[in-house]
Amino acid sequence: MKVIRQLLLLLLAAGAILLSVSNRDLVQLNLPFGAYVLEVPLYLLLLGIFLLGLICGGIASSLARLGRQRKKQARHKRKSDDVPKTTGAPLAAVGLPSPRKKAVLSLSKPGTKSPNRSENSL
């Protein structure tokens, strides 16, 4: 993948060099906000337009990706809202069996004190 990226970058650089060598003529650029006229080489104008398109495409791609992420989050939220929460509802209401109580084994006789408990403990 790294080699392919380097080859594409090399081809892009070679294309930019060929563009600048073959289009060195000056062109007049009339700006719409006044009586300004710029004379720039044609290759700079073309590269500027290319970079402007690259920036606009990157912004549009980012906005589209953000829209897809928002839709995915909304869909996920709707799915999680459909699942009943078991924190406050009884287990039988959501169709789950109730947990069984664990039996506590007591080795002491009824009415006698347990050796683990002391009189001074809180």
C-alpha positions as CSV (number, residue, x, y, z in Angstrom):
1,M,0.0,0.0,0.0
2,K,2.8,2.4,0.8
3,V,4.5,1.7,-2.6
4,I,1.2,2.4,-4.4
5,R,0.9,5.7,-2.5
6,Q,4.4,6.7,-3.4
7,L,3.8,5.9,-7.1
8,L,0.7,7.9,-7.2
9,L,2.4,10.8,-5.5
10,L,5.3,10.6,-8.0
11,L,2.8,10.6,-10.9
12,L,1.0,13.6,-9.5
13,A,4.3,15.5,-9.1
14,A,5.3,14.6,-12.7
15,G,1.9,15.8,-13.9
16,A,2.3,19.1,-12.0
17,I,5.8,19.6,-13.5
18,L,4.5,18.9,-17.1
19,L,1.6,21.2,-16.5
20,S,3.8,24.1,-15.3
21,V,6.3,23.7,-18.1
22,S,3.8,23.5,-20.9
23,N,1.5,26.3,-19.6
24,R,3.8,29.2,-18.8
25,D,1.8,31.8,-20.6
26,L,0.3,34.7,-18.7
27,V,-3.5,34.9,-18.5
28,Q,-5.6,37.8,-17.3
29,L,-7.9,37.0,-14.4
30,N,-10.7,39.6,-13.9
31,L,-12.0,39.7,-10.4
32,P,-15.8,40.4,-10.1
33,F,-15.6,42.7,-7.0
34,G,-14.0,45.6,-8.7
35,A,-11.8,46.7,-11.5
36,Y,-9.0,44.3,-10.5
37,V,-7.2,42.4,-13.2
38,L,-4.5,39.9,-12.2
39,E,-2.0,38.4,-14.6
40,V,-1.0,35.0,-13.5
41,P,0.7,32.0,-15.2
42,L,-1.9,29.5,-16.5
43,Y,-0.4,26.6,-14.6
44,L,-0.8,28.5,-11.3
45,L,-4.4,29.2,-12.1
46,L,-5.1,25.6,-13.0
47,L,-3.3,24.3,-9.8
48,G,-5.3,26.8,-7.7
49,I,-8.6,25.6,-9.2
50,F,-7.5,22.0,-8.6
51,L,-6.7,22.8,-4.9
52,L,-9.9,24.6,-4.5
53,G,-11.8,21.6,-5.8
54,L,-9.9,19.3,-3.6
55,I,-10.8,21.4,-0.5
56,C,-14.5,21.6,-1.5
57,G,-14.6,17.8,-2.1
58,G,-13.0,17.1,1.2
59,I,-15.5,19.3,3.0
60,A,-18.4,17.7,1.2
61,S,-17.1,14.2,2.0
62,S,-16.7,15.1,5.7
63,L,-20.2,16.4,5.9
64,A,-21.6,13.3,4.2
65,R,-19.7,11.1,6.6
66,L,-21.0,13.1,9.6
67,G,-24.5,12.7,8.3
68,R,-24.1,8.9,8.0
69,Q,-22.7,8.8,11.6
70,R,-25.6,10.8,12.9
71,K,-28.1,8.5,11.2
72,K,-26.3,5.4,12.6
73,Q,-26.3,6.9,16.1
74,A,-30.0,7.7,15.9
75,R,-30.7,4.2,14.6
76,H,-28.7,2.7,17.5
77,K,-30.5,5.0,20.0
78,R,-33.9,3.9,18.7
79,K,-32.9,0.2,19.0
80,S,-31.6,0.7,22.6
81,D,-34.8,2.6,23.5
82,D,-36.9,-0.4,22.3
83,V,-35.1,-2.8,24.7
84,P,-36.8,-2.8,28.1
85,K,-34.6,-1.7,31.0
86,T,-34.5,-4.2,33.9
87,T,-33.3,-1.8,36.5
88,G,-36.7,-0.7,37.8
89,A,-39.1,-3.2,36.3
90,P,-39.8,-6.6,38.0
91,L,-38.1,-9.5,36.2
92,A,-41.4,-11.1,35.5
93,A,-42.6,-8.1,33.6
94,V,-39.8,-8.5,31.0
95,G,-40.2,-12.2,30.8
96,L,-37.1,-13.3,32.8
97,P,-37.3,-15.9,35.6
98,S,-36.9,-14.6,39.1
99,P,-33.6,-15.4,40.8
100,R,-33.6,-18.1,43.4
101,K,-32.6,-17.2,46.9
102,K,-29.5,-18.8,48.1
103,A,-29.7,-21.0,51.2
104,V,-27.5,-19.9,54.1
105,L,-25.9,-22.7,56.0
106,S,-25.8,-22.1,59.7
107,L,-23.8,-24.4,61.9
108,S,-24.9,-22.9,65.2
109,K,-27.8,-24.2,67.1
110,P,-30.9,-21.9,67.4
111,G,-30.6,-19.6,70.4
112,T,-26.8,-19.8,70.7
113,K,-24.4,-17.1,69.7
114,S,-22.3,-17.5,66.6
115,P,-18.5,-17.7,67.3
116,N,-17.8,-15.2,64.4
117,R,-19.9,-12.4,66.0
118,S,-18.6,-10.5,68.9
119,E,-20.5,-8.4,71.4
120,N,-18.5,-5.3,70.6
121,S,-19.0,-5.3,66.8
122,L,-21.2,-2.6,65.3
